[in-house]
Amino acid sequence: MAEDRAINKNFGVVLFDDPKQPMAGWKATAGVSKTERIQSADELSTGTIWLTNIGYDDFFRASEIWRRSNLRHEGYLVVKIANILKEWNYDPGRAGQSSELAPGFICQFVSQCFHRIMHAAFRLIRQIDPRLTMDRAFVGQTLRDDIRIVLPPLDYPKSEAASFMKSGSSWQEFTQCTTRPIRDAVSIMVRRPRTLHAMDMLQTPVPLGPFEPVSRRNFRHHGNDIVDFLKNTDNPCMIELDVEGIDPEIGPVYGFSNSTNKQAKQSRNWVAHNEFHALSRYANLSIRSFYMGREYGSLVSKLPDAVQEFLTDKTLDSSWTAGVIAETLWRAATLKEASDKAGKPTDGEDRAGTSWEGAWIRGQDKISMFMPALELHKRNYVISSYGLGWVQARVTEEMKTDFLNDALSLGLVPAMTDIPAGLFQMQVPIQWGGDKRSKVFAQYQATKNIKMLWNLDKLPTLPPGERKKFIIQLMQIAAKDDAEH
């Protein structure tokens, strides 16, 4: 009974005809095989959490729709509705084009995905705090805000250090490249399997404080070559620098100080130590100052057992939902401090945009995605952006097959809608260059084995003890189907 009372919310999707003026639209609730037309948000059940197609700015700044506690903006999950559809082989249409998918179908399908993600997240949250009901667990602006309850406390910069620990100054959410444009090209995103990337991010060595500022006038205490000192010190450092020059083959892809915002261009001048090591291989650097920490530690070792078990559970390797939860976890570790934890700021004091640990995780994400982006660039593909576990390229139709094969060989998986029908065969192994743990998932994704992937995706919603039995049953059914055909 207590479990029933805890699960006190349904999950649904509503597509407003005009998300900037959210009135009429279509709605569907997970598990209910019908779609209904609405004329106002007043017709939406308050017992259901609704994922909408309203953008963040329109949700919080252009209207009062945010006051409706049962609605969520389109960026609530780490994957938006259009990308959910693409990853499951449903084409939402290109920018400026309407989708051939009926709004009712989109609502019904995405509501099922939303339901699975939220129930898997809740199962994890309840293992950390069994007292929570869905009413109390899902109250944040994003699922990242809600799931951070399962993470250990993080160390947030204060005072002067907080002032530079900002997006655009110490990191970018993703990197916009300045590679040459290409005519008649389409944009294709390929990504590292989410659980694999999440594990790499959470296993990143992170700094332990306290951090002490070191100004230029004190550099002499650390030898004659401060760049060499920073390359070799075992102490974690956050470094203020100028890039005096970078390898011209590398610079357009690395995009160190490239802005992602046309309205607010800001020059980057801080890097976490791990990104400094990567950048120093390609660029001439001038050091302005740095903050030095005490030593390195491990974040993953501090995660609760339930979270570690979730991330390492091999039965979840081919689950799309488990991957979304894993990405939500590592990105939650890079958020700014929760308002209820940070306390009231004093006059003139900034709040850091992330923790010290978060800065290192963001640095590792940059490095992890720069390497395959650079390799694809060297193979003459135009890389437009990368970060957050993905690489985005622009390719022509003639280049598409080679690009997809090259991406898979580098451990990057495309969305199903970007894979031409019949390009990869079920019985022929793909040339997978990623982690062995992700090979089966990549094979199913490349061959568009939607039936198997959809069934395997039920696993995160099942109790751990039932998962292996479920997989065996699926494999037996698949083998029987193969024999009959």
Beta strands, then each sheet from edge to edge (+ up, - down):
strand 1: 10-16
strand 2: 25-29
strand 3: 36-38
strand 4: 48-52
strand 5: 71-72
strand 6: 175-176
strand 7: 186-191
strand 8: 205-208
strand 9: 212-214
strand 10: 237-246
strand 11: 270-272
strand 12: 283-292
strand 13: 295-298
strand 14: 382-387
strand 15: 390-395
strand 16: 413-414
sheet 1: 3+ 2- 1+ 4+ 5+
sheet 2: 6+ 14- 15+ 7- 16+
sheet 3: 8+ 13-
sheet 4: 9+ 12- 10+ 11-
end
